[in-house]
Amino acid sequence: MAGYYFNLPQITQLTIPQQAALNETKQIALSGGPGTGKSVVSLWRHISNYQKGKKSLLLTYTTTLAKYLSACCTTQNQNAANNVKTSLRGKPQMGSSWNEVIVDEAQDLPINYYNDIKRISNVSYGADDSQILYPDQCSHQSQLEELFNSNVPYVLDRNFRSTQRIMQFARVVFPNAYIPQATISGLANNIGELPILLISNGDRYDRTNSKQDNSIFEIINSFRSDTHNIAILVPWKSDAQLFENVIKEQINDFSIYYEDSTRFPNGCGSIKNVHITTFKSAKGLEFDTVIIPNFHKYNEICGSFNVEWQDYYVAATRARSNLYLISHYDMPKLQSVTDKSYI
């Protein structure tokens, strides 16, 4: 099976607001929901710096996203690719000589982090409060705006990733997420299919069952191709390990990643186009088809066990075209925004 398929939009394909943010001569403060192009703008701004003879450092929270963004840079400028780092491992130190530090997913770092790097370099950033995954060590957009009060704000509200029905699902299921009507309306030409809710009638305490496992295989076999990315997204690494054992019964070529310094001492390795990972490690990535097993746990575990509604929101909005939710029992509140089927 092929590796994770990615395609960096050409600079000429950027929208007028994205072009404006890219070309801004001052530092920028990007905001917008999932799929609106915050990472793309940050990436092209980073590449453009090197094309102009400047030095910049692009930081993002997860090692998976850092690897993905670096690979995108490689086709444009190798020096830019070499200077994409994770924000925790790549934090610039005193004496660094960067013209600009660009922080993607800036909401996932504590505000003290920025107090430190502000003394070293000019800082641009992209952030979205609805995608905060670490509430105890985050920076809200209001805090970032106060600290970087001279940054020029740019709001991106056009979604380029998901279908209208996926975003309508997200708006109903995650009412605390900021999804403006303009985002929904802007997807009128990409309505798509309703997310699919598959009900296995399994024991609510079972971590998986044969009906759920077989459905996962059927979905993968229906869509797998060299240019179709499929993800199985789960809340914890123990679940990732569980579904790794399930998947390898029938599929040989897939990838898995979760935060574990023993198993993955260098972070995420190569990503295949069938990928198992946690909600948090999927941040910033996108997949044509997303499968979320055990979705019935959403109402049971949010607010505890280091899982918040934002984790599920991030997972669901990784999907470009197809979103499959597998539950051990019916979830009537999803009736208006899913196509339900018993398995």
Stockholm file with secondary structure:
# STOCKHOLM 1.0

chainA/1-343         MAGYYFNLPQITQLTIPQQAALNETKQIALSGGPGTGKSVVSLWRHISNYQKGKKSLLLTYTTTLAKYLSACCTTQNQNAANNVKTSLRGKPQMGSSWNEVIVDEAQDLPINYYNDIKRISNVSYGADDSQILYPDQCSHQSQLEELFNSNVPYVLDRNFRSTQRIMQFARVVFPNAYIPQATISGLANNIGELPILLISNGDRYDRTNSKQDNSIFEIINSFRSDTHNIAILVPWKSDAQLFENVIKEQINDFSIYYEDSTRFPNGCGSIKNVHITTFKSAKGLEFDTVIIPNFHKYNEICGSFNVEWQDYYVAATRARSNLYLISHYDMPKLQSVTDKSYI
#=GR chainA/1-343 SS CCBCCCCCCCGGGSCHHHHHHHHCSSCEEEEECTTSSHHHHHHHHHHHHHHTTCCEEEEESCHHHHHHHHHHHHTTCHHHHHTEEETTTSCCCTTCCCSEEEESSGGGSCHHHHHHHTTTSCEEEEECGGGCCCGGGCCCHHHHHHHTTTSEEEEECCCSSSCHHHHHHHHHHCTTSCCCHHHHHTTTTCCCCCCEEEECCCCTTCSCCHHHHHHHHHHHHHHCBTTBCEEEEESSHHHHHHHHHHHTTTCCSCEEECSCTTTCTTSCCCCBSEEEEETGGGTTCCEEEEEESCGGGHHHHTTBTTBCHHHHHHHHTTEEEEEEEEESSCCGGGGGGSEEEEC
#=GC SS_cons         CCBCCCCCCCGGGSCHHHHHHHHCSSCEEEEECTTSSHHHHHHHHHHHHHHTTCCEEEEESCHHHHHHHHHHHHTTCHHHHHTEEETTTSCCCTTCCCSEEEESSGGGSCHHHHHHHTTTSCEEEEECGGGCCCGGGCCCHHHHHHHTTTSEEEEECCCSSSCHHHHHHHHHHCTTSCCCHHHHHTTTTCCCCCCEEEECCCCTTCSCCHHHHHHHHHHHHHHCBTTBCEEEEESSHHHHHHHHHHHTTTCCSCEEECSCTTTCTTSCCCCBSEEEEETGGGTTCCEEEEEESCGGGHHHHTTBTTBCHHHHHHHHTTEEEEEEEEESSCCGGGGGGSEEEEC
//
